[in-house]
Amino acid sequence: MIIKEIKFDIVCDEINLNKKINIADRRQSSHPEYNNWDNFQKSLDKAASVLGYCYYPKSFNDYLMSLPGKFSYLNPIEKTFKILGDCKGIIKFAHQHGKSTFSRYSDDYESLRILTTAQPLKHNGKIMIGKNAWPRIELIEHISSLCNGIQNPTVLDAGCGTGLNMYLLAKSKPEMQISGFEYTHSRMASCFINLIYESFYEELFLGDVTKIDLPDESYDVVFSNHVLEQLGQANAEVALKEVFRVCKKGAVLCEPSIHNATAYEKWRMTKLGYCRDLLAITKKIPNCIVKEYKEDTIRYYPNTSYTLVLEKKL
Ligand SMILES: C[S@@+](CC[C@H](N)C(=O)[O-])C[C@H]1O[C@@H](n2cnc3c(N)ncnc32)[C@H](O)[C@@H]1O
């Protein structure tokens, strides 16, 4: 493992931040592209250069985070319409308070964006207008129930991208100790920038889900959201074994599946070389109980997503 210390300064009017970033590279890659630390520095600088200033009052953030609970009694279609109504207020608020897409609170903005972006999606065979935030919110709820009974559970986001899930998780489940890793420099750099004002995360590092450089059972729960899909069926099998090895209690995976996929979705998965059937892989893993396997309430058309909750047999 290589540990790099990168000095990184951000000065803003309200907060003087002079932060040193210690980043562990646990990818074991000999590819020159992945060992070019200038690239990482450049990615950090780039992400920071578009860092705008966009302050949302805490009450607004609290309001945003309360939305899933607020509508929990509704069925998915009612939720969709209720949220559409609510989103008008959210959009108005965002416009009044700044709308830089890469703002200091870009994750707030991102959560706004996913809550407010209308996209065509299918529900019960009908094309609807909906919100693709729900699968993420469902992911968080699944992680939370798997952590039930564990005090200050440790949670790892495998393939954390720009950090949105970690952010949403931390804001809604502050008792959790959250870490994440990512393969690419640029995404990890954006993740650092997105979370730089937050102190909730335990560790962010560069890592490879097909070879996680961590001891067995390092985290209570490991999760991934649309990461294993990209690896193809054979590598997803390797990755799932790794995820299962590193977790103590279990894993939550939100990934597409060939089951119930439409002809177009099946074609798309094949064309992109996606992993098609994670459920089949779980059957090969010893001591693995599939606790839940269900389609997201609202589908990410055309990337049908299924939630798999895996628990370790005691
Ligand atoms: C579709 S994005 C999802 C990002 C994030 N999980 C989310 O929900 O926003 C897929 C991510 O998987 C990462 N990834 C792909 N292969 C990986 C690997 N072998 N190890 C770790 N991350 C990987 C990509 O760099 C990318 O950020």
PDBQT file of the ligand as one rigid body, heavy atoms in Angstrom, charges set to zero:
ROOT
HETATM    1  C1  LIG A 401     -21.936   4.403 -11.903  1.00  0.00    +0.000 C 
HETATM    2  S1  LIG A 401     -20.633   4.963 -10.876  1.00  0.00    +0.000 S 
HETATM    3  C2  LIG A 401     -21.435   4.885  -9.286  1.00  0.00    +0.000 C 
HETATM    4  C3  LIG A 401     -20.740   5.710  -8.249  1.00  0.00    +0.000 C 
HETATM    5  C4  LIG A 401     -21.381   5.682  -6.850  1.00  0.00    +0.000 C 
HETATM    6  N1  LIG A 401     -21.398   4.356  -6.302  1.00  0.00    +0.000 N 
HETATM    7  C5  LIG A 401     -22.763   6.279  -6.857  1.00  0.00    +0.000 C 
HETATM    8  O1  LIG A 401     -23.716   5.622  -6.492  1.00  0.00    +0.000 OA
HETATM    9  O2  LIG A 401     -22.882   7.473  -7.205  1.00  0.00    +0.000 OA
HETATM   10  C6  LIG A 401     -19.528   3.547 -10.827  1.00  0.00    +0.000 C 
HETATM   11  C7  LIG A 401     -18.252   3.795 -10.047  1.00  0.00    +0.000 C 
HETATM   12  O3  LIG A 401     -17.545   2.577  -9.874  1.00  0.00    +0.000 OA
HETATM   13  C8  LIG A 401     -16.159   2.855  -9.906  1.00  0.00    +0.000 C 
HETATM   14  N2  LIG A 401     -15.422   1.616 -10.168  1.00  0.00    +0.000 N 
HETATM   15  C9  LIG A 401     -15.386   0.920 -11.321  1.00  0.00    +0.000 A 
HETATM   16  N3  LIG A 401     -14.569  -0.146 -11.175  1.00  0.00    +0.000 NA
HETATM   17  C10 LIG A 401     -14.101  -0.127  -9.906  1.00  0.00    +0.000 A 
HETATM   18  C11 LIG A 401     -13.216  -0.972  -9.152  1.00  0.00    +0.000 A 
HETATM   19  N4  LIG A 401     -12.664  -2.054  -9.708  1.00  0.00    +0.000 N 
HETATM   20  N5  LIG A 401     -12.959  -0.656  -7.870  1.00  0.00    +0.000 NA
HETATM   21  C12 LIG A 401     -13.512   0.442  -7.311  1.00  0.00    +0.000 A 
HETATM   22  N6  LIG A 401     -14.343   1.287  -7.974  1.00  0.00    +0.000 NA
HETATM   23  C13 LIG A 401     -14.647   0.998  -9.256  1.00  0.00    +0.000 A 
HETATM   24  C14 LIG A 401     -16.081   3.874 -11.035  1.00  0.00    +0.000 C 
HETATM   25  O4  LIG A 401     -14.854   4.573 -11.037  1.00  0.00    +0.000 OA
HETATM   26  C15 LIG A 401     -17.297   4.745 -10.748  1.00  0.00    +0.000 C 
HETATM   27  O5  LIG A 401     -17.002   5.812  -9.881  1.00  0.00    +0.000 OA
ENDROOT
TORSDOF 0
